[in-house]
Amino acid sequence: MLERGVDAIINEALVTGTFGKDFKFREGQREVIEAICNHYLEDPEGTIILDAPTGSGKSLIAMWSAHVLKELGKRGYLVTSDLMLQDQYEEDFKRLKLNWPSIRGVDNYNCNVNDLPFSLADCKMKGIGYEAAEKLPCWGTCGYLQGRKRAKELPVALFNYSYYLIQRNYVEDKMQEQDREIPFPIRDFVFFDEAHKVDSIVQSHFSPRIDRTTSKIFKEVNKFIQKQAISAAWVSENRIEDIVDRLMREDDHQELMSHIREFRGIAVVYRKVRSAALKQSKSRFKGGDVPKDWQTFFGRLDRLKDIWCKFDDYHDIIKELGMDAIVIDRKETETKFLCLEEAMMIDKFLQKKSGFKVFMSATLGDIRSYAKHTKMGNAKVIRMSNNFDYKKSPVVFINRHKLSFREREQNLPHVVKTLDKILEKHKGQSGIIHAGSYNFTNYINQHSKHSFDFITYDLAKERQGAIRNFNEQDGKILMGPSLLEGLDLKDDKSRFQIFFKVPYPSLGDPLVKAKMSAFPDWYDWKTGIAIQQGAGRSVRSKDDWAVTYILDACFRSLINKKGLFPPSFEERLKTIY
């Protein structure tokens, strides 16, 4: 098998119709696939950054490359950012008849026996391992366990980032401690889609948070421990309330680390409690269902487990980086503990836990900045061009009125007038307004002459409903603060889009403030990525077109930043004074 070359494997797949009988590569696709696979053969531990613009077919590039490497006897993973994009990959697998499994976190599956989330399934409650669960009568119809089995056995499997990070870090560490087989070990290769998100994904996944309900959960767990005589060990409620309060209030970083260490000590006690509870449950409920109160108890323990696992990781990260890396995001009811240097987290939890890696995205922004902020300075960079006719899709910058904090009040009426003129020009067409915030959304709704055409939403959870409503109607305008990603509006579904406000990261976010101070280029780089993401919502193919408008004169300061925008974006730019 290894004697076949990359080129021969691709030709064979084309002849046999592995990706469809009439499959034809888009411009540049085959060359990139060959470059990826040949680089693997040269450097099996290497890293590639793939800058693949909208329309280049990066998911197909990943699938073709995975197929070639599979034919060379290699095993690997495809990883995407969220469940919606995982759905899209699954549809592609079905369409292309690729027998590749896709697996998600357990709570995306229900137990067939008790119709509860799989984390509360009978086998889980009884402490039955996955291998032992194969002997149960429900094994053959269990969506999660069957999917997991296929993902283990077959050479290519699709995960989302969350599931991948859990498997590569928490599950692997646990299996190693128990001297058991790791279900999803490091494989030969992994393709990370939506790679522009890796910093925020890793930050979110490994940042611990604590709130007032934490003490309550401990209290309820203690009551159950005593009632069921599960263990003689638990920690007094007063001590727990005190340490939770200190974690939520403490500003001094040295003191904070001391409290984190104390909390880790408490966690050790409850790890032992959990082990004792599983043994007791397994012994008491051999032939019957686990009672609901026990299920609730294990659910509470799992919530605590998630908290203390993240505090473990956070402690080790800060110990390595130093106290200056601590960033605290304190709300009225919750405190979140963040890390200033996501690059170190990416290296520790992602890069060192993976084999050959390909990080791919349509919106990486300045590659040098991306490599710097993700600790990928030694990566091979592959840049794809696309054959879009961007002459039909200009970016029109109206350089008149700034919407900075100090100037927005006096300038808002003027910018809304400009907005209305644009909407008049595009009357009858569907489009998007990137409002920048809910406050701007409301202001535009109240003062625009075209508000009757707007489809808006007031909360993030209402976003998907608004998108569905928009897709079901013609000639409407979708407006909101969170439309930069997750939209695929082809052809007449969006002939224009308007950036009312430049999408700078929020200065109200403590992490944003800290990163601005530590990494001066980070703020502009992130803003550039956000603009490119938004600009890509409406132009999805070679023959598609849409006009992009930027109404906030603050954009002026970004234009001259060398390398911030790709040449294809700069060529589209037209400034109006």
C-alpha positions as CSV (number, residue, x, y, z in Angstrom):
1,M,0.0,0.0,0.0
2,L,2.8,2.4,0.9
3,E,4.3,1.9,-2.6
4,R,1.6,3.9,-4.2
5,G,2.3,7.6,-4.4
6,V,0.0,10.5,-3.6
7,D,-0.7,11.3,-7.3
8,A,-1.6,7.6,-8.1
9,I,-4.0,7.4,-5.2
10,I,-5.8,10.6,-6.3
11,N,-6.0,9.3,-9.9
12,E,-7.4,6.0,-8.7
13,A,-10.1,7.8,-6.6
14,L,-11.1,9.9,-9.6
15,V,-11.4,6.7,-11.8
16,T,-13.4,4.7,-9.2
17,G,-15.6,7.7,-8.3
18,T,-14.8,7.7,-4.6
19,F,-16.0,11.3,-4.4
20,G,-18.7,11.0,-7.1
21,K,-18.5,9.9,-10.7
22,D,-18.5,13.4,-12.1
23,F,-16.2,14.9,-9.5
24,K,-14.0,17.7,-10.8
25,F,-11.4,19.6,-8.7
26,R,-11.8,23.3,-8.3
27,E,-8.8,25.5,-9.2
28,G,-5.9,24.8,-6.9
29,Q,-7.6,22.0,-4.9
30,R,-5.6,19.1,-6.2
31,E,-2.3,21.0,-5.8
32,V,-3.1,21.7,-2.2
33,I,-4.1,18.1,-1.4
34,E,-0.8,16.9,-2.9
35,A,1.2,19.5,-1.0
36,I,-0.5,18.5,2.3
37,C,0.0,14.7,1.8
38,N,3.6,15.1,0.6
39,H,4.4,17.3,3.5
40,Y,3.1,14.6,5.8
41,L,5.4,12.0,4.1
42,E,8.4,14.4,4.6
43,D,7.5,15.5,8.2
44,P,4.9,13.3,10.0
45,E,5.0,15.6,13.1
46,G,4.7,18.8,11.1
47,T,2.1,21.5,11.1
48,I,0.4,23.3,8.2
49,I,-1.6,26.5,8.2
50,L,-4.0,26.5,5.3
51,D,-5.4,29.8,4.3
52,A,-8.3,28.8,2.1
53,P,-10.7,31.6,1.1
54,T,-14.4,31.2,0.8
55,G,-15.3,29.1,-2.2
56,S,-12.0,27.1,-2.3
57,G,-13.7,24.0,-0.9
58,K,-11.5,23.5,2.2
59,S,-13.8,20.8,3.7
60,L,-13.3,18.8,0.5
61,I,-9.6,19.4,0.6
62,A,-9.6,18.0,4.2
63,M,-11.7,14.9,3.1
64,W,-9.6,14.2,0.0
65,S,-6.4,14.6,2.0
66,A,-7.7,12.3,4.7
67,H,-8.7,9.7,2.0
68,V,-5.2,9.8,0.5
69,L,-3.5,9.4,3.9
70,K,-5.9,6.6,4.8
71,E,-4.9,4.8,1.6
72,L,-1.3,5.2,2.7
73,G,-2.2,3.2,5.9
74,K,-2.6,6.2,8.2
75,R,-5.4,7.1,10.7
76,G,-6.7,10.5,11.6
77,Y,-9.4,12.9,12.7
78,L,-11.4,15.7,11.1
79,V,-12.3,18.3,13.7
80,T,-14.8,21.2,13.3
81,S,-15.9,24.0,15.6
82,D,-19.5,23.3,16.4
83,L,-22.4,21.0,16.0
84,M,-23.9,22.9,13.1
85,L,-20.7,22.6,11.0
86,Q,-20.5,19.0,12.1
87,D,-24.0,18.5,10.7
88,Q,-22.7,19.9,7.4
89,Y,-19.7,17.5,7.3
90,E,-22.1,14.6,8.0
91,E,-24.3,15.6,5.1
92,D,-21.2,15.7,2.9
93,F,-20.3,12.2,4.1
94,K,-23.7,10.9,3.1
95,R,-23.7,12.7,-0.3
96,L,-20.2,11.3,-1.1
97,K,-21.0,7.9,0.4
98,L,-18.0,8.1,2.7
99,N,-18.2,5.5,5.5
100,W,-16.7,7.8,8.1
101,P,-18.2,8.0,11.6
102,S,-19.1,11.2,13.4
103,I,-19.3,11.4,17.2
104,R,-20.3,14.1,19.6
105,G,-20.5,14.6,23.4
106,V,-22.6,12.1,25.4
107,D,-25.4,14.6,26.2
108,N,-26.2,14.9,22.5
109,Y,-27.5,11.3,22.8
110,N,-30.4,9.9,24.8
111,C,-30.4,6.5,26.5
112,N,-32.8,4.2,24.8
113,V,-33.7,2.5,28.1
114,N,-34.6,5.5,30.3
115,D,-34.9,8.3,27.7
116,L,-32.5,10.5,29.7
117,P,-29.3,12.1,28.4
118,F,-26.7,9.4,28.0
119,S,-24.6,10.8,30.8
120,L,-27.4,9.5,33.1
121,A,-27.9,6.2,31.3
122,D,-28.2,3.0,33.3
123,C,-24.8,1.8,32.3
124,K,-23.2,5.1,33.4
125,M,-25.1,5.1,36.7
126,K,-23.9,1.5,37.5
127,G,-20.3,2.4,36.7
128,I,-20.3,-0.1,33.8
129,G,-17.4,0.6,31.4
130,Y,-18.0,0.9,27.7
131,E,-16.5,-2.5,27.0
132,A,-18.7,-4.2,29.6
133,A,-21.7,-2.3,28.2
134,E,-21.4,-4.5,25.0
135,K,-23.0,-7.3,27.0
136,L,-26.2,-5.3,27.7
137,P,-29.3,-5.9,25.5
138,C,-29.5,-2.2,24.6
139,W,-26.0,-2.2,23.2
140,G,-27.0,-2.7,19.6
141,T,-29.3,0.3,19.5
142,C,-27.3,2.7,21.6
143,G,-26.5,5.7,19.4
144,Y,-23.6,6.9,21.4
145,L,-21.8,3.6,22.1
146,Q,-22.3,2.4,18.5
147,G,-21.0,5.7,17.2
148,R,-18.1,5.5,19.6
149,K,-17.3,1.9,18.5
150,R,-17.2,2.9,14.8
151,A,-15.1,6.0,15.5
152,K,-12.6,3.8,17.3
153,E,-12.4,1.1,14.6
154,L,-12.4,3.1,11.4
155,P,-9.4,5.0,10.2
156,V,-11.0,8.5,9.8
157,A,-13.5,10.0,12.4
158,L,-15.2,13.4,12.6
159,F,-15.3,15.2,16.0
160,N,-16.1,18.7,17.1
161,Y,-13.4,20.6,19.1
162,S,-15.1,20.1,22.5
163,Y,-15.2,16.3,22.1
164,Y,-11.7,16.2,20.7
165,L,-10.3,18.2,23.6
166,I,-12.0,16.1,26.2
167,Q,-10.8,12.9,24.6
168,R,-7.2,14.1,24.1
169,N,-6.8,15.5,27.6
170,Y,-9.2,14.4,30.3
171,V,-10.1,10.9,29.0
172,E,-6.6,10.0,27.9
173,D,-5.1,11.1,31.3
174,K,-7.8,9.1,33.1
175,M,-7.1,6.0,31.0
176,Q,-3.4,6.3,31.5
177,E,-3.8,6.5,35.3
178,Q,-5.9,3.3,35.2
179,D,-3.5,1.6,32.8
180,R,-6.4,1.1,30.4
181,E,-6.6,1.3,26.6
182,I,-7.0,4.9,25.4
183,P,-10.2,5.0,23.2
184,F,-9.0,7.8,20.9
185,P,-5.2,8.1,21.1
186,I,-3.0,10.4,19.0
187,R,-3.5,9.4,15.4
188,D,-1.3,10.1,12.5
189,F,-3.1,13.3,11.3
190,V,-5.8,15.7,12.2
191,F,-7.5,18.5,10.2
192,F,-8.8,21.4,12.3
193,D,-11.4,23.4,10.5
194,E,-12.4,26.9,11.4
195,A,-8.9,27.4,12.8
196,H,-9.4,31.1,13.3
197,K,-11.4,30.1,16.4
198,V,-8.8,27.9,18.1
199,D,-7.7,30.6,20.6
200,S,-11.3,31.3,21.8
201,I,-12.3,27.6,21.8
202,V,-9.3,26.6,23.9
203,Q,-9.8,29.6,26.2
204,S,-13.5,28.7,26.7
205,H,-12.9,25.0,27.2
206,F,-10.2,25.3,29.8
207,S,-11.2,28.4,31.7
208,P,-12.8,27.6,35.0
209,R,-15.8,29.5,36.4
210,I,-17.5,29.6,39.7
211,D,-20.7,31.0,41.1
212,R,-23.0,31.0,44.1
213,T,-24.7,27.8,43.0
214,T,-21.4,25.9,43.5
215,S,-21.8,26.0,47.3
216,K,-25.4,24.9,46.9
217,I,-24.3,21.9,44.8
218,F,-21.7,20.9,47.4
219,K,-24.4,21.2,50.2
220,E,-26.8,19.0,48.3
221,V,-24.1,16.4,47.6
222,N,-23.2,16.4,51.3
223,K,-26.8,15.7,52.3
224,F,-27.0,12.7,50.0
225,I,-23.6,11.4,51.1
226,Q,-24.8,11.3,54.7
227,K,-28.3,10.0,53.9
228,Q,-26.9,7.1,51.9
229,A,-23.9,6.5,54.1
230,I,-21.7,6.6,51.0
231,S,-18.5,7.9,52.6
232,A,-17.2,9.2,55.8
233,A,-15.3,11.9,54.0
234,W,-16.8,15.2,53.0
235,V,-15.9,18.8,53.6
236,S,-17.8,21.1,55.9
237,E,-20.3,23.5,54.2
238,N,-18.8,26.5,56.0
239,R,-15.3,25.7,54.6
240,I,-16.7,25.3,51.1
241,E,-18.8,28.5,51.2
242,D,-15.7,30.4,52.5
243,I,-13.4,29.1,49.7
244,V,-16.0,29.8,47.0
245,D,-16.6,33.3,48.3
246,R,-12.8,33.9,48.3
247,L,-12.4,32.6,44.8
248,M,-15.2,34.9,43.6
249,R,-14.0,38.0,45.4
250,E,-10.2,37.8,45.6
251,D,-8.2,40.3,43.4
252,D,-4.7,39.6,44.6
253,H,-3.2,37.0,42.3
254,Q,-0.9,35.4,44.8
255,E,-3.8,34.9,47.3
256,L,-6.0,33.7,44.4
257,M,-3.6,30.9,43.6
258,S,-3.6,29.9,47.3
259,H,-7.4,29.6,47.2
260,I,-7.2,27.6,44.0
261,R,-4.8,25.1,45.6
262,E,-7.2,24.8,48.5
263,F,-10.1,24.2,46.2
264,R,-8.1,21.4,44.5
265,G,-7.6,19.8,47.9
266,I,-11.4,19.8,48.4
267,A,-11.8,18.2,44.9
268,V,-9.6,15.3,45.9
269,V,-12.0,14.4,48.7
270,Y,-15.0,14.4,46.3
271,R,-13.1,12.4,43.7
272,K,-12.9,9.7,46.4
273,V,-16.6,10.2,47.3
274,R,-17.5,9.7,43.6
275,S,-15.5,6.5,43.4
276,A,-17.2,5.2,46.5
277,A,-20.7,6.2,45.2
278,L,-20.1,4.3,41.9
279,K,-19.1,1.2,43.8
280,Q,-22.2,1.4,46.0
281,S,-24.5,2.0,43.0
282,K,-23.0,-0.9,41.1
283,S,-23.5,-3.2,44.1
284,R,-27.0,-2.0,45.1
285,F,-28.7,-1.7,41.7
286,K,-27.4,-4.8,39.9
287,G,-30.6,-5.8,38.2
288,G,-32.7,-2.7,38.3
289,D,-32.9,0.9,37.4
290,V,-30.8,3.5,39.3
291,P,-33.3,5.6,41.3
292,K,-33.8,9.2,40.3
293,D,-32.3,10.6,43.5
294,W,-29.1,8.7,42.7
295,Q,-29.1,10.0,39.1
296,T,-29.5,13.5,40.3
297,F,-26.6,13.0,42.7
298,F,-24.3,11.7,40.0
299,G,-25.4,14.7,37.8
300,R,-24.3,17.1,40.6
301,L,-21.0,15.3,41.0
302,D,-20.4,15.6,37.3
303,R,-21.0,19.3,37.5
304,L,-18.4,19.6,40.3
305,K,-16.0,17.3,38.4
306,D,-16.1,19.7,35.4
307,I,-15.3,22.6,37.7
308,W,-12.4,21.0,39.6
309,C,-10.9,19.5,36.4
310,K,-10.7,23.0,34.9
311,F,-9.2,24.4,38.1
312,D,-6.6,21.7,37.9
313,D,-5.6,22.7,34.4
314,Y,-5.8,26.4,35.2
315,H,-3.5,26.0,38.2
316,D,-0.8,24.2,36.1
317,I,-1.1,26.8,33.3
318,I,-0.6,29.8,35.6
319,K,2.1,28.1,37.5
320,E,4.0,27.7,34.2
321,L,3.3,31.2,32.9
322,G,3.3,33.3,36.1
323,M,0.8,35.3,37.9
324,D,0.7,38.0,35.3
325,A,-1.2,35.6,33.0
326,I,-4.2,35.6,35.3
327,V,-7.2,37.6,34.0
328,I,-10.4,37.7,36.1
329,D,-13.8,38.3,34.5
330,R,-16.0,39.0,37.5
331,K,-19.8,39.4,37.0
332,E,-22.4,39.9,39.7
333,T,-23.2,36.2,40.0
334,E,-20.2,34.5,38.4
335,T,-16.4,34.8,38.3
336,K,-14.5,33.4,35.3
337,F,-10.7,32.8,35.4
338,L,-9.0,33.4,32.1
339,C,-5.5,33.1,30.8
340,L,-3.7,35.9,28.9
341,E,-1.7,33.6,26.7
342,E,-3.9,31.4,24.7
343,A,-0.9,30.4,22.6
344,M,0.4,28.4,25.5
345,M,-3.0,26.7,26.0
346,I,-3.2,25.8,22.3
347,D,0.3,24.3,22.5
348,K,-0.4,22.4,25.7
349,F,-3.9,21.0,25.1
350,L,-4.0,20.8,21.3
351,Q,-0.7,20.8,19.4
352,K,1.2,18.5,21.8
353,K,-1.9,16.2,21.9
354,S,-2.0,15.7,18.1
355,G,0.1,14.2,15.4
356,F,0.5,15.8,12.0
357,K,-1.8,18.9,12.0
358,V,-3.5,21.0,9.4
359,F,-5.2,24.2,10.7
360,M,-7.5,25.6,8.0
361,S,-9.7,28.6,7.7
362,A,-11.0,31.2,5.2
363,T,-10.4,34.0,7.6
364,L,-7.0,33.8,9.3
365,G,-6.2,37.4,8.8
366,D,-2.5,38.3,8.9
367,I,-0.8,34.9,8.9
368,R,2.2,36.2,10.9
369,S,-0.2,37.4,13.6
370,Y,-2.0,34.1,13.5
371,A,1.2,32.1,13.9
372,K,2.4,34.3,16.7
373,H,-0.9,34.2,18.7
374,T,-1.3,30.4,18.3
375,K,2.4,29.4,18.8
376,M,2.7,28.0,15.2
377,G,5.8,29.9,14.1
378,N,7.3,26.8,12.5
379,A,4.3,25.8,10.5
380,K,4.3,25.5,6.7
381,V,1.9,28.0,5.3
382,I,-0.2,27.2,2.2
383,R,-2.2,30.1,0.8
384,M,-4.9,29.4,-1.8
385,S,-6.3,32.0,-4.1
386,N,-9.8,31.8,-5.5
387,N,-11.2,32.7,-8.9
388,F,-14.0,34.9,-7.6
389,D,-14.8,37.9,-9.8
390,Y,-14.6,40.5,-7.0
391,K,-15.2,43.3,-9.4
392,K,-18.9,42.4,-9.0
393,S,-18.6,42.5,-5.2
394,P,-17.0,45.8,-4.1
395,V,-16.3,46.8,-0.5
396,V,-17.6,50.4,-0.3
397,F,-16.1,52.3,2.6
398,I,-18.1,55.6,3.4
399,N,-15.5,57.6,5.2
400,R,-17.6,60.3,6.9
401,H,-18.8,59.7,10.4
402,K,-17.1,57.8,13.2
403,L,-19.0,55.7,15.7
404,S,-16.4,55.7,18.4
405,F,-17.7,56.0,22.0
406,R,-17.1,59.7,22.1
407,E,-18.6,60.6,18.7
408,R,-21.4,58.1,18.3
409,E,-24.2,60.2,19.9
410,Q,-23.7,63.1,17.5
411,N,-23.0,60.9,14.5
412,L,-25.7,58.2,14.8
413,P,-28.4,60.2,13.0
414,H,-26.1,60.9,10.0
415,V,-25.0,57.2,9.7
416,V,-28.7,56.1,9.8
417,K,-29.4,58.5,6.9
418,T,-26.6,57.0,5.0
419,L,-27.9,53.5,5.8
420,D,-31.4,54.5,4.5
421,K,-29.9,55.7,1.2
422,I,-28.2,52.4,0.7
423,L,-31.3,50.5,1.5
424,E,-33.3,52.5,-1.0
425,K,-30.7,51.6,-3.6
426,H,-31.2,47.9,-2.8
427,K,-35.0,48.1,-2.5
428,G,-36.6,44.7,-3.0
429,Q,-33.3,42.8,-2.4
430,S,-32.4,40.7,0.6
431,G,-29.4,41.6,2.7
432,I,-27.7,41.8,6.1
433,I,-26.9,44.6,8.5
434,H,-24.1,43.9,11.0
435,A,-25.3,46.3,13.7
436,G,-22.4,45.8,16.1
437,S,-24.6,45.6,19.3
438,Y,-28.2,45.2,20.4
439,N,-28.2,48.9,21.3
440,F,-27.4,49.9,17.7
441,T,-29.9,47.3,16.5
442,N,-32.7,49.0,18.5
443,Y,-31.6,52.5,17.4
444,I,-31.6,51.6,13.7
445,N,-35.0,49.9,14.2
446,Q,-36.4,53.1,15.7
447,H,-35.0,55.6,13.3
448,S,-34.7,54.0,9.9
449,K,-37.3,54.5,7.2
450,H,-37.0,50.8,6.3
451,S,-37.7,49.2,9.7
452,F,-40.7,47.4,8.2
453,D,-38.3,45.3,6.2
454,F,-36.1,44.3,9.2
455,I,-35.9,41.0,10.8
456,T,-34.2,41.3,14.2
457,Y,-33.7,39.5,17.5
458,D,-33.2,40.6,21.1
459,L,-31.3,37.7,22.5
460,A,-28.6,35.4,21.2
461,K,-30.9,32.4,21.7
462,E,-33.4,34.0,19.3
463,R,-30.8,34.2,16.5
464,Q,-31.5,30.9,14.8
465,G,-35.2,31.7,14.7
466,A,-34.6,35.0,13.1
467,I,-32.3,33.4,10.5
468,R,-35.0,30.8,9.6
469,N,-37.6,33.6,9.3
470,F,-35.2,35.5,7.0
471,N,-34.6,32.5,4.8
472,E,-38.3,31.9,4.4
473,Q,-38.9,35.4,2.9
474,D,-37.7,37.4,0.0
475,G,-36.7,41.1,0.1
476,K,-36.1,41.2,3.8
477,I,-33.1,42.5,5.8
478,L,-31.6,40.5,8.6
479,M,-30.1,42.7,11.3
480,G,-28.2,41.9,14.5
481,P,-24.9,42.0,16.4
482,S,-23.9,38.4,15.8
483,L,-24.1,37.6,12.1
484,L,-20.4,37.4,11.3
485,E,-20.4,33.6,11.3
486,G,-22.7,30.6,10.7
487,L,-24.5,32.1,7.7
488,D,-24.4,30.7,4.2
489,L,-26.4,33.1,2.1
490,K,-26.1,32.2,-1.5
491,D,-27.1,34.2,-4.5
492,D,-30.3,36.3,-4.0
493,K,-30.5,35.5,-0.3
494,S,-28.1,38.4,0.3
495,R,-27.1,40.9,-2.4
496,F,-25.7,43.4,0.1
497,Q,-24.4,43.6,3.6
498,I,-23.7,46.6,5.7
499,F,-21.3,47.0,8.6
500,F,-23.0,49.8,10.6
501,K,-20.2,49.7,13.2
502,V,-16.6,48.3,12.8
503,P,-16.7,45.0,14.8
504,Y,-14.0,45.7,17.3
505,P,-13.7,43.3,20.2
506,S,-15.6,44.6,23.2
507,L,-13.4,46.8,25.5
508,G,-15.8,45.8,28.3
509,D,-14.2,42.3,28.2
510,P,-11.3,42.1,30.7
511,L,-9.5,39.6,28.5
512,V,-9.7,42.0,25.5
513,K,-8.2,44.8,27.7
514,A,-5.4,42.6,29.0
515,K,-4.5,41.3,25.5
516,M,-4.5,44.9,24.0
517,S,-2.0,45.8,26.6
518,A,0.2,42.7,26.2
519,F,-0.1,42.3,22.4
520,P,-0.6,45.7,20.7
521,D,-1.3,44.1,17.3
522,W,-3.9,41.6,18.6
523,Y,-6.8,44.1,18.6
524,D,-6.6,45.1,15.0
525,W,-5.8,41.6,13.8
526,K,-9.0,40.3,15.5
527,T,-11.0,43.1,14.0
528,G,-9.7,42.4,10.6
529,I,-10.7,38.7,10.9
530,A,-14.2,39.7,12.0
531,I,-14.7,42.0,9.0
532,Q,-13.5,39.3,6.6
533,Q,-15.9,36.8,8.3
534,G,-18.8,39.1,7.8
535,A,-17.8,40.0,4.3
536,G,-17.9,36.3,3.4
537,R,-21.5,35.7,4.4
538,S,-22.9,36.9,1.1
539,V,-20.4,35.8,-1.6
540,R,-20.3,32.0,-1.5
541,S,-19.3,30.9,-5.0
542,K,-17.5,31.9,-8.1
543,D,-20.6,33.3,-9.8
544,D,-22.2,34.9,-6.7
545,W,-22.0,38.6,-5.9
546,A,-22.9,41.2,-3.2
547,V,-21.9,44.7,-2.3
548,T,-20.4,45.2,1.2
549,Y,-20.7,48.6,2.8
550,I,-18.7,49.9,5.8
551,L,-20.3,53.0,7.3
552,D,-18.1,53.6,10.4
553,A,-15.2,55.9,9.6
554,C,-13.2,54.2,12.4
555,F,-12.4,51.7,9.6
556,R,-10.0,54.3,8.3
557,S,-7.4,53.4,10.9
558,L,-7.3,49.8,9.7
559,I,-6.9,50.3,6.0
560,N,-3.2,51.2,6.2
561,K,-2.2,48.3,8.5
562,K,0.1,46.2,6.3
563,G,-1.0,42.6,5.9
564,L,-4.2,43.0,7.9
565,F,-6.4,42.2,4.9
566,P,-5.6,39.9,2.0
567,P,-4.9,41.4,-1.5
568,S,-8.3,40.1,-2.7
569,F,-10.0,42.2,-0.1
570,E,-7.9,45.3,-0.7
571,E,-8.6,45.1,-4.4
572,R,-12.3,45.3,-3.8
573,L,-12.1,48.4,-1.5
574,K,-13.5,51.6,-2.8
575,T,-13.5,54.7,-0.5
576,I,-16.2,57.4,-0.7
577,Y,-15.7,60.7,1.2
